[in-house]
Amino acid sequence: MAELLIRAGHNDHTVVADLLAPGGAVALHRPIDRLVANAQTAMQRRELAQTANLAGVSFIVDPLTPLLQVDVDPKDSWVRRLAYGRAELVSPSGMTDYDKQRLVAEVVECEQQLGATMIVPPYLLSSAPDDPAFAVSLELMAATARYMRRNGVNLPLMPLFCGTQRAFAAESAWKDGIDRFTAAAADLGPQAVALCLTPVGDATDSYAKVLRYFLTAQRVKRAGMTTLAWRQGILGVGVTAAGLDGYETGIGTGEKADVRDMIARRKPRPDGQSRGGGSRTMVYLEPLGRSVPRDIAETLLGDRGMRARLICDDERCCPHGINSMLDDPRPHAVRSRARRLAELAEMPHRSWRLHQVAKEAKTAASLAKRGTLVLRAEGADTQLHATAQDALARVAEFLRRDDSQQLTA
Protein backbone atom coordinates (compact mmCIF):
# COMPACT_ATOMS: atom_id res chain seq x y z
CA MET A 1 0.00 0.00 0.00
CA ALA A 2 1.35 3.42 -0.98
CA GLU A 3 1.84 5.79 1.93
CA LEU A 4 0.65 9.35 2.40
CA LEU A 5 2.83 11.39 4.76
CA ILE A 6 1.28 14.64 5.97
CA ARG A 7 3.36 17.52 7.32
CA ALA A 8 1.36 19.19 10.09
CA GLY A 9 1.71 22.93 10.55
CA HIS A 10 1.50 25.03 13.68
CA ASN A 11 -2.32 25.16 13.63
CA ASP A 12 -3.08 21.70 12.26
CA HIS A 13 -3.34 19.65 15.45
CA THR A 14 -7.14 19.67 15.69
CA VAL A 15 -7.47 18.71 12.04
CA VAL A 16 -4.94 15.90 12.40
CA ALA A 17 -6.55 14.63 15.61
CA ASP A 18 -9.97 14.44 13.93
CA LEU A 19 -8.58 12.68 10.88
CA LEU A 20 -6.78 10.07 12.98
CA ALA A 21 -9.60 9.51 15.46
CA PRO A 22 -11.23 6.04 15.35
CA GLY A 23 -14.41 6.01 13.26
CA GLY A 24 -13.46 9.24 11.51
CA ALA A 25 -14.92 10.54 8.28
CA VAL A 26 -12.95 8.08 6.15
CA ALA A 27 -13.52 5.04 8.33
CA LEU A 28 -12.46 2.47 5.76
CA HIS A 29 -9.02 3.96 5.20
CA ARG A 30 -6.85 5.93 7.60
CA PRO A 31 -6.02 9.08 5.61
CA ILE A 32 -2.57 9.67 7.17
CA ASP A 33 0.01 6.88 7.14
CA ARG A 34 2.82 8.88 8.77
CA LEU A 35 2.69 12.26 10.44
CA VAL A 36 5.55 14.74 9.89
CA ALA A 37 6.32 17.98 11.71
CA ASN A 38 9.16 20.47 11.52
CA ALA A 39 11.26 20.34 14.68
CA GLN A 40 10.12 23.72 15.99
CA THR A 41 6.48 22.83 15.29
CA ALA A 42 6.89 19.56 17.17
CA MET A 43 8.45 21.51 20.04
CA GLN A 44 5.59 24.00 20.22
CA ARG A 45 2.84 21.46 19.53
CA ARG A 46 3.88 18.42 21.54
CA GLU A 47 0.34 17.09 21.31
CA LEU A 48 1.06 16.10 17.70
CA ALA A 49 3.33 13.26 18.86
CA GLN A 50 0.71 12.06 21.33
CA THR A 51 -2.02 12.11 18.69
CA ALA A 52 0.11 10.08 16.30
CA ASN A 53 1.03 7.63 19.05
CA LEU A 54 -2.61 7.08 20.07
CA ALA A 55 -3.53 6.42 16.44
CA GLY A 56 -0.62 4.03 15.90
CA VAL A 57 0.87 6.30 13.25
CA SER A 58 4.60 6.88 12.86
CA PHE A 59 5.68 10.39 13.90
CA ILE A 60 8.61 11.95 12.04
CA VAL A 61 10.42 15.11 13.12
CA ASP A 62 12.17 16.99 10.32
CA PRO A 63 15.23 18.70 11.89
CA LEU A 64 15.43 21.24 9.04
CA THR A 65 19.21 21.28 9.33
CA PRO A 66 19.74 23.02 5.94
CA LEU A 67 19.02 26.15 7.99
CA LEU A 68 22.54 25.75 9.36
CA GLN A 69 23.82 26.85 5.96
CA VAL A 70 22.47 30.41 6.23
CA ASP A 71 22.26 33.18 8.78
CA VAL A 72 18.91 32.72 10.52
CA ASP A 73 16.89 35.39 12.28
CA PRO A 74 17.90 35.10 15.98
CA LYS A 75 14.21 35.47 16.87
CA ASP A 76 13.26 32.44 14.78
CA SER A 77 11.84 29.58 16.86
CA TRP A 78 14.27 27.18 15.17
CA VAL A 79 17.12 29.10 16.83
CA ARG A 80 15.46 29.86 20.14
CA ARG A 81 13.87 26.49 20.89
CA LEU A 82 16.25 23.88 19.47
CA ALA A 83 19.62 22.90 20.97
CA TYR A 84 21.25 22.61 17.55
CA GLY A 85 19.68 25.78 16.11
CA ARG A 86 22.22 28.45 15.16
CA ALA A 87 21.72 32.06 14.13
CA GLU A 88 25.11 32.22 12.37
CA LEU A 89 25.69 30.08 9.30
CA VAL A 90 27.81 26.97 9.63
CA SER A 91 30.15 26.22 6.71
CA PRO A 92 30.07 22.49 5.87
CA SER A 93 33.73 22.54 4.87
CA GLY A 94 34.62 24.12 8.21
CA MET A 95 32.87 21.55 10.38
CA THR A 96 35.23 19.51 12.55
CA ASP A 97 34.63 15.91 13.59
CA TYR A 98 33.56 17.24 16.98
CA ASP A 99 31.06 19.62 15.33
CA LYS A 100 29.53 16.74 13.37
CA GLN A 101 29.34 14.42 16.38
CA ARG A 102 27.78 17.16 18.49
CA LEU A 103 25.22 17.96 15.79
CA VAL A 104 24.27 14.29 15.47
CA ALA A 105 23.88 13.91 19.24
CA GLU A 106 21.78 17.06 19.56
CA VAL A 107 19.51 16.16 16.64
CA VAL A 108 18.94 12.56 17.71
CA GLU A 109 18.25 13.52 21.32
CA CYS A 110 15.95 16.34 20.22
CA GLU A 111 13.92 14.07 17.94
CA GLN A 112 13.55 11.50 20.71
CA GLN A 113 12.43 14.13 23.23
CA LEU A 114 9.83 15.35 20.76
CA GLY A 115 8.35 11.85 20.45
CA ALA A 116 9.69 10.84 17.06
CA THR A 117 9.24 7.15 16.28
CA MET A 118 11.74 7.32 13.41
CA ILE A 119 15.04 9.17 13.33
CA VAL A 120 15.94 11.52 10.46
CA PRO A 121 19.72 12.16 10.48
CA PRO A 122 20.85 15.77 10.16
CA TYR A 123 21.17 16.63 6.48
CA LEU A 124 22.32 19.57 4.39
CA LEU A 125 21.28 21.04 1.06
CA SER A 126 23.84 19.94 -1.53
CA SER A 127 24.34 21.95 -4.70
CA ALA A 128 26.35 19.28 -6.57
CA PRO A 129 28.06 15.92 -5.98
CA ASP A 130 31.37 17.72 -5.33
CA ASP A 131 29.78 20.16 -2.86
CA PRO A 132 31.31 19.67 0.63
CA ALA A 133 27.74 19.71 1.98
CA PHE A 134 27.08 16.41 0.19
CA ALA A 135 30.08 14.64 1.69
CA VAL A 136 29.19 16.02 5.12
CA SER A 137 25.60 14.82 4.75
CA LEU A 138 26.84 11.28 4.08
CA GLU A 139 29.13 11.49 7.13
CA LEU A 140 26.27 12.74 9.32
CA MET A 141 24.10 9.87 8.14
CA ALA A 142 26.68 7.24 9.09
CA ALA A 143 27.51 9.03 12.35
CA THR A 144 23.82 9.00 13.29
CA ALA A 145 23.63 5.23 12.89
CA ARG A 146 26.76 4.83 15.03
CA TYR A 147 25.41 7.15 17.73
CA MET A 148 22.14 5.26 17.85
CA ARG A 149 23.91 1.90 18.23
CA ARG A 150 26.22 3.17 20.97
CA ASN A 151 23.42 4.80 22.94
CA GLY A 152 20.77 2.14 22.53
CA VAL A 153 18.39 4.24 20.42
CA ASN A 154 16.28 1.42 19.03
CA LEU A 155 14.30 3.39 16.49
CA PRO A 156 14.22 2.97 12.71
CA LEU A 157 16.33 5.29 10.58
CA MET A 158 15.19 7.36 7.60
CA PRO A 159 18.04 9.12 5.76
CA LEU A 160 16.90 12.11 3.74
CA PHE A 161 18.62 13.14 0.52
CA CYS A 162 18.40 16.88 -0.14
CA GLY A 163 20.05 18.22 -3.28
CA THR A 164 19.47 20.53 -6.20
CA GLN A 165 17.48 19.10 -9.05
CA ARG A 166 19.66 20.64 -11.73
CA ALA A 167 22.86 18.94 -10.51
CA PHE A 168 21.67 15.62 -9.09
CA ALA A 169 18.86 14.70 -11.51
CA ALA A 170 21.19 14.70 -14.51
CA GLU A 171 21.91 11.12 -15.57
CA SER A 172 25.62 11.92 -15.88
CA ALA A 173 25.67 12.82 -12.16
CA TRP A 174 23.89 9.73 -10.82
CA LYS A 175 27.07 7.74 -10.19
CA ASP A 176 28.74 10.45 -8.10
CA GLY A 177 25.52 11.67 -6.48
CA ILE A 178 22.41 9.57 -6.04
CA ASP A 179 24.27 6.25 -6.26
CA ARG A 180 26.68 7.31 -3.49
CA PHE A 181 23.76 8.26 -1.29
CA THR A 182 21.83 5.03 -1.84
CA ALA A 183 24.93 2.88 -1.28
CA ALA A 184 25.74 4.69 1.97
CA ALA A 185 22.11 4.54 3.13
CA ALA A 186 21.71 0.85 2.30
CA ASP A 187 24.69 0.01 4.52
CA LEU A 188 22.77 1.42 7.49
CA GLY A 189 19.70 -0.79 7.02
CA PRO A 190 17.14 2.06 7.03
CA GLN A 191 13.41 1.52 7.25
CA ALA A 192 13.02 4.04 4.41
CA VAL A 193 14.82 6.81 2.55
CA ALA A 194 13.35 10.14 1.49
CA LEU A 195 14.17 11.98 -1.74
CA CYS A 196 14.03 15.77 -1.79
CA LEU A 197 15.22 17.20 -5.10
CA THR A 198 14.77 20.95 -5.18
CA PRO A 199 13.21 22.97 -6.67
CA VAL A 200 10.61 20.52 -7.98
CA GLY A 201 6.82 20.53 -7.94
CA ASP A 202 5.96 23.98 -9.27
CA ALA A 203 2.99 24.35 -11.60
CA THR A 204 5.37 25.67 -14.29
CA ASP A 205 7.81 22.73 -14.27
CA SER A 206 8.79 21.63 -17.77
CA TYR A 207 8.61 18.17 -19.33
CA ALA A 208 12.39 17.72 -19.19
CA LYS A 209 12.49 18.68 -15.51
CA VAL A 210 9.61 16.38 -14.54
CA LEU A 211 11.09 13.50 -16.55
CA ARG A 212 14.51 13.88 -14.88
CA TYR A 213 12.84 13.91 -11.49
CA PHE A 214 10.90 10.70 -12.19
CA LEU A 215 13.92 8.89 -13.61
CA THR A 216 16.09 9.92 -10.65
CA ALA A 217 13.42 8.78 -8.20
CA GLN A 218 13.27 5.42 -9.94
CA ARG A 219 17.06 5.20 -9.74
CA VAL A 220 16.85 5.56 -5.95
CA LYS A 221 14.07 2.99 -5.74
CA ARG A 222 16.13 0.43 -7.65
CA ALA A 223 18.50 0.30 -4.69
CA GLY A 224 15.82 -1.83 -3.04
CA MET A 225 14.80 0.42 -0.15
CA THR A 226 11.40 1.89 0.70
CA THR A 227 11.59 5.26 -1.06
CA LEU A 228 9.42 8.27 -0.30
CA ALA A 229 9.08 11.49 -2.29
CA TRP A 230 9.64 14.45 0.04
CA ARG A 231 7.83 17.80 -0.18
CA GLN A 232 5.67 16.91 -3.15
CA GLY A 233 2.12 17.91 -4.06
CA ILE A 234 1.48 18.09 -7.78
CA LEU A 235 3.92 15.28 -8.61
CA GLY A 236 3.45 13.16 -5.48
CA VAL A 237 0.74 10.86 -6.77
CA GLY A 238 2.40 10.49 -10.15
CA VAL A 239 5.85 9.55 -8.86
CA THR A 240 4.23 7.08 -6.44
CA ALA A 241 2.28 5.51 -9.31
CA ALA A 242 5.59 5.20 -11.15
CA GLY A 243 7.05 3.02 -8.41
CA LEU A 244 7.85 4.96 -5.24
CA ASP A 245 6.31 3.87 -1.95
CA GLY A 246 4.55 7.12 -1.10
CA TYR A 247 4.96 10.85 -0.82
CA GLU A 248 5.06 13.61 1.81
CA THR A 249 3.27 16.93 1.53
CA GLY A 250 1.79 19.74 3.57
CA ILE A 251 -1.88 20.60 4.01
CA GLY A 252 -2.49 23.32 1.46
CA THR A 253 1.01 24.72 2.05
CA GLY A 254 4.44 23.14 1.61
CA GLU A 255 3.25 21.19 -1.42
CA LYS A 256 6.41 21.67 -3.46
CA ALA A 257 10.12 21.21 -2.81
CA ASP A 258 11.89 24.56 -2.75
CA VAL A 259 14.42 24.31 0.05
CA ARG A 260 16.38 27.40 -0.97
CA ASP A 261 13.22 29.47 -0.72
CA MET A 262 12.39 27.89 2.64
CA ILE A 263 15.75 28.79 4.16
CA ALA A 264 15.82 32.22 2.52
CA ARG A 265 12.60 33.11 4.34
CA ARG A 266 14.29 32.45 7.68
CA LYS A 267 17.11 34.92 7.17
CA PRO A 268 17.35 38.03 9.38
CA ARG A 269 15.13 40.89 8.24
CA PRO A 270 16.17 44.57 8.18
CA ASP A 271 15.21 46.44 11.34
CA GLY A 272 11.54 47.19 11.43
CA GLN A 273 10.65 45.01 8.45
CA SER A 274 7.82 42.60 9.11
CA ARG A 275 7.84 38.99 8.02
CA GLY A 276 4.29 39.44 6.82
CA GLY A 277 1.11 37.66 7.83
CA GLY A 278 0.43 33.97 8.08
CA SER A 279 -0.10 31.59 5.20
CA ARG A 280 -3.13 32.14 2.98
CA THR A 281 -5.99 29.69 3.31
CA MET A 282 -5.63 27.17 0.51
CA VAL A 283 -8.22 24.82 -0.97
CA TYR A 284 -7.21 21.54 -2.60
CA LEU A 285 -8.97 20.99 -5.93
CA GLU A 286 -8.37 17.33 -6.76
CA PRO A 287 -9.24 17.52 -10.48
CA LEU A 288 -6.62 20.30 -10.80
CA GLY A 289 -4.13 18.29 -8.75
CA ARG A 290 -3.17 21.28 -6.61
CA SER A 291 -4.24 23.71 -3.90
CA VAL A 292 -5.24 27.26 -4.76
CA PRO A 293 -5.97 30.31 -2.56
CA ARG A 294 -9.48 30.37 -1.11
CA ASP A 295 -10.58 33.40 -3.13
CA ILE A 296 -9.51 31.68 -6.35
CA ALA A 297 -11.36 28.50 -5.32
CA GLU A 298 -14.50 30.54 -4.60
CA THR A 299 -14.40 32.11 -8.04
CA LEU A 300 -13.85 28.80 -9.82
CA LEU A 301 -16.54 26.99 -7.83
CA GLY A 302 -18.90 29.91 -8.43
CA ASP A 303 -18.85 29.16 -12.15
CA ARG A 304 -21.45 26.53 -12.99
CA GLY A 305 -19.34 24.80 -15.59
CA MET A 306 -16.26 24.60 -13.37
CA ARG A 307 -18.25 23.76 -10.26
CA ALA A 308 -19.48 20.47 -11.71
CA ARG A 309 -15.90 19.47 -12.50
CA LEU A 310 -14.18 20.64 -9.32
CA ILE A 311 -16.63 19.95 -6.50
CA CYS A 312 -15.85 17.11 -4.08
CA ASP A 313 -18.68 14.60 -4.50
CA ASP A 314 -17.66 12.33 -1.62
CA GLU A 315 -20.28 12.89 1.09
CA ARG A 316 -18.02 11.32 3.72
CA CYS A 317 -15.45 14.00 2.98
CA CYS A 318 -17.56 17.05 2.14
CA PRO A 319 -21.17 16.45 3.24
CA HIS A 320 -22.12 20.03 2.40
CA GLY A 321 -20.37 20.16 -0.95
CA ILE A 322 -18.80 23.53 -1.75
CA ASN A 323 -19.38 24.87 1.74
CA SER A 324 -17.42 21.99 3.27
CA MET A 325 -14.57 22.47 0.81
CA LEU A 326 -14.29 26.21 1.48
CA ASP A 327 -15.05 26.29 5.19
CA ASP A 328 -13.03 23.22 6.20
CA PRO A 329 -10.38 22.91 3.47
CA ARG A 330 -7.61 21.13 5.38
CA PRO A 331 -9.47 17.86 6.18
CA HIS A 332 -10.74 17.84 2.61
CA ALA A 333 -7.18 18.15 1.26
CA VAL A 334 -5.92 15.18 3.28
CA ARG A 335 -8.92 12.95 2.60
CA SER A 336 -8.86 13.68 -1.13
CA ARG A 337 -5.15 12.89 -1.44
CA ALA A 338 -5.54 9.69 0.59
CA ARG A 339 -8.50 8.54 -1.48
CA ARG A 340 -6.73 9.17 -4.77
CA LEU A 341 -3.59 7.37 -3.63
CA ALA A 342 -5.62 4.40 -2.39
CA GLU A 343 -7.47 4.12 -5.70
CA LEU A 344 -4.22 4.04 -7.65
CA ALA A 345 -2.66 1.56 -5.24
CA GLU A 346 -5.51 -0.88 -5.89
CA MET A 347 -4.54 -1.09 -9.57
CA PRO A 348 -2.44 -4.27 -9.96
CA HIS A 349 -0.09 -3.07 -12.71
CA ARG A 350 2.19 -0.07 -12.99
CA SER A 351 1.08 0.49 -16.58
CA TRP A 352 -2.53 0.88 -15.44
CA ARG A 353 -1.52 3.36 -12.75
CA LEU A 354 0.57 5.39 -15.19
CA HIS A 355 -2.27 5.41 -17.72
CA GLN A 356 -4.63 6.74 -15.04
CA VAL A 357 -2.15 9.40 -13.96
CA ALA A 358 -1.68 10.50 -17.58
CA LYS A 359 -5.43 10.70 -18.12
CA GLU A 360 -6.00 12.71 -14.94
CA ALA A 361 -3.08 15.04 -15.70
CA LYS A 362 -4.46 15.79 -19.17
CA THR A 363 -7.82 16.63 -17.62
CA ALA A 364 -6.11 18.81 -15.00
CA ALA A 365 -4.21 20.72 -17.69
CA SER A 366 -7.42 21.32 -19.64
CA LEU A 367 -9.23 22.48 -16.51
CA ALA A 368 -6.36 24.83 -15.63
CA LYS A 369 -6.62 26.52 -19.01
CA ARG A 370 -10.39 26.77 -18.75
CA GLY A 371 -10.15 28.00 -15.16
CA THR A 372 -7.79 30.78 -16.21
CA LEU A 373 -10.40 32.05 -18.65
CA VAL A 374 -13.03 32.01 -15.90
CA LEU A 375 -10.75 33.96 -13.57
CA ARG A 376 -9.91 36.52 -16.23
CA ALA A 377 -13.61 36.98 -16.99
CA GLU A 378 -14.15 37.76 -13.29
CA GLY A 379 -11.35 40.31 -13.29
CA ALA A 380 -8.80 38.18 -11.44
CA ASP A 381 -5.23 38.62 -12.68
CA THR A 382 -4.32 34.99 -11.99
CA GLN A 383 -3.15 32.23 -14.30
CA LEU A 384 -3.55 28.56 -13.47
CA HIS A 385 -0.47 27.18 -15.14
CA ALA A 386 -0.99 23.90 -16.99
CA THR A 387 2.68 23.28 -17.82
CA ALA A 388 3.45 20.79 -15.05
CA GLN A 389 0.26 18.81 -15.63
CA ASP A 390 0.96 18.63 -19.36
CA ALA A 391 4.47 17.46 -18.50
CA LEU A 392 3.20 14.89 -16.01
CA ALA A 393 0.83 13.43 -18.60
CA ARG A 394 3.64 13.10 -21.15
CA VAL A 395 6.07 11.59 -18.62
CA ALA A 396 3.51 9.02 -17.47
CA GLU A 397 2.79 8.01 -21.06
CA PHE A 398 6.53 7.79 -21.82
CA LEU A 399 7.17 5.52 -18.85
CA ARG A 400 4.17 3.35 -19.71
CA ARG A 401 5.32 2.92 -23.32
CA ASP A 402 8.85 2.19 -22.12
CA ASP A 403 7.50 -0.56 -19.86
CA SER A 404 5.60 -2.09 -22.78
CA GLN A 405 8.63 -2.02 -25.04
CA GLN A 406 10.77 -3.76 -22.42
CA LEU A 407 8.14 -6.48 -22.00
CA THR A 408 8.01 -7.17 -25.74
CA ALA A 409 11.79 -6.93 -26.26
Secondary structure, 3 states (H helix, E strand, C coil): CCEEEEECCCCCHHHHHHHHCCCCCCCCCCCCCEEEEEHHHHHHCCHHHHHHHHHCCEEEEECCHHHHHCCCCCCCHHHHHCCCCCCCCCCHHHCCHHHHHHHHHHHHHHHHHCCCCEECCCCCCECCCCCHHHHHHHHHHHHHHHHHHHCCCCCCECCEEEEEHHHHCCHHHCCCCHHHHHHHHHCCCCCCEEEEEECECCCCCCHHHHHHHHHHHHHHHCCCCCEEECCCCCCHHHHHHCCCCEEEEECCCCCCECHHHHHHCCCCCCCCCCCCCCCCCEEEEHHHCEEEEHHHHHHHHHCHHHHHHHCCCCCCCCCCCHHHHHHCHHHHHHHHHHHHHHHHHCCCCHHHHHHHHHHHHHHHHHHHHHHHHHHHHCCCCCCCCCHHHHHHHHHHHHHHHHHHHHHHC
